[in-house]
Every structure is written in C-alpha cells, then in structure tokens.
C-alpha cells in the first residue's frame, strides 16, 4: 500500500482531538463546521472518520460542536418547495428494549388535537431494540421517505415520521457504524437536534443525564425558541411515571430547570412482552395498564407544559388526561 506523502486536509481535526491528555482540545465552532462539511461531502477516508468519531466519543461532544454540525447538516437536506408549518419536533433515535414505546401514543394523541408533529429517528443500529420506524406501520401510520412526503402527511394528519436513512443518508451511514465501532457516536446527539422544519417547540429525550446540558446549550446556540430535555425511559422521549423527572428547558434564550415528582408512590413491576398489539389495545381501551396510560399522559403533560399550553404540572397533567380520554379509539 502506497503511503500518502502529504498530510490529508482532515488530519488536523483528528490531531486536535487526539494529541494527548495535555495537548488535545475540542473543536471550535468554525473547525467543527469545516470538519462536518468534509464528512458530509465524503472528503474523508473511512479510517479518518472512525478515528474522528471515537475521539469525539471519548471526549464527549460539546454544545458548540453539536450546534456547528447541525448547521452544516441542515444545508444538505432536501426540502419541499412549500415548507409546512410544524409545531413540534420529536426525535426518536434510541429505540426501546424493555418497555413498549408508549410515547408513540402520546404523539398521535397530540396530533389529534391539532399539534402538528414531525418525528425523525433511526432504526436497527442496536441489536435487541425495537424502533418507531417499524412500529408505526403496525399501528396503521405510514412512514415518509422524503421531506416532501412528510410535509404532505403533516398536512393530512398533523403527524409524520421519517427515518434518518431518507432524511440524511450520510448520517444514517455513520449511525450504522455502531456495530463496527462498538460505541454510539456523536451523530446520535447531533441528529436529535436537526429539527428540519424549524418547529418552534422541540422535545428531547436522553439516557445519560450528563447530556441534558449539552442539548440545552446547543439549543441556545441554534436559536431554538423552546425546548425541553429529560432522561426518558430507554433514552426515548417518554416519561417514566414511577420516577421523578428533571426537566431542563430553553425558552426564548433563557435556560431553566424544574423537577416533577413521580406520578405513583410505589414502583410498578414491568413484564412487558414488547407485543405491539398492546399499544393498539391500550389506545382502543381494550386493555387496562396503569403504568402505560400514565406514561402516555405524563409524556403529553411535559409537552403541553413546554409548549406553554398549561401553567404548571398539575394543570398540564389534567389537560393531558382530558385529551387522552377524548381520543378517537378507532384510529388505531
């Protein structure tokens, strides 16, 4: 194999991240933009991309790096001629392993009540998990394969989901490297923040609590008007009603945080079989599950509160219960 005689233009960014305990540092906003442009344009070698992703993973991506990457990726997206007005951006990248994705029922119920919701996510990157892309069709909800199709679905039903494979093929390719690298990459954080339709309101769920401030600060840098991030069940945007939840938000350039108590005094014993039919049965009222309904209502309550439709936790939960009772049980 012939060795290169000149340094590759991407090499300096790897060196910045990997120069050692005392010599390495994070990338500036401009440096991350340049690095991400090279990645998106496929101007880097596979070995360089792997090294970059893992060095960034060990360091942990900063809010500045996330915002810079998002700004570049947005430039590569293929938008429809007529952009729809979207109220709520909802990311779904973690998948579920132990507990069914009750948050999907939250989103569908919000859409029924006029909240135009765009969901984007990834699927298949981690063995043993189920993903929104695969579950929604089983609920009778088609998934979009382009932002143009997503815009049409939102106009028709106030809801659409698109997989990263169709939203940003290059990011999808990087996320699919997880089985090869053995670790998640910064792309998981970056993709969550894309908000392609520039919705004023954004929901974020994380698994590792340390990433909450990263999302908060990145939202500020991206001039996101309203956002809330919390530790969601399995890493998805889903309130665990058995636990207190810390909400870290951004509203018009100001950061805040607030803790909500658990919805129950005693934890439930969960024995979910990951049977999608249970989602249908809960929606139709054919099955009773205290935990499941609380997860749906609790997730909706956080959303309504973040969107300014309720003044406090108790009124947000009351509003969510009313909306849940009024759902069209024949829709699913």
Secondary structure, DSSP 8 states (H G I E B T S, - for coil): ----SS--TTHHHHHHHHS-TTT-----HHHHHHHHHHHHTT-S-HHHHHHHHHHHHHH---HHHHHHHHHHHHHH----SS----SEEEEE-S-BSSS--THHHHHHHHHHTT--EEEEE--SSSTT-B-HHHHHGGGT---BSSHHHHHHHHHHHSEEEEEHHHH-HHHHHHHTTHHHHSS--THHHHHHT--TT--SEEEEEESSGGGHHHHHHHHHHTT-SEEEEEE-GGGSS---TTS-EEEEEEETTEEEEEEE--S-SS---------THHHHHHHHTSS--HHHHHHHHHHHHHHHHHTTSSSSHHHHHHHHHHHHHTS-TT--
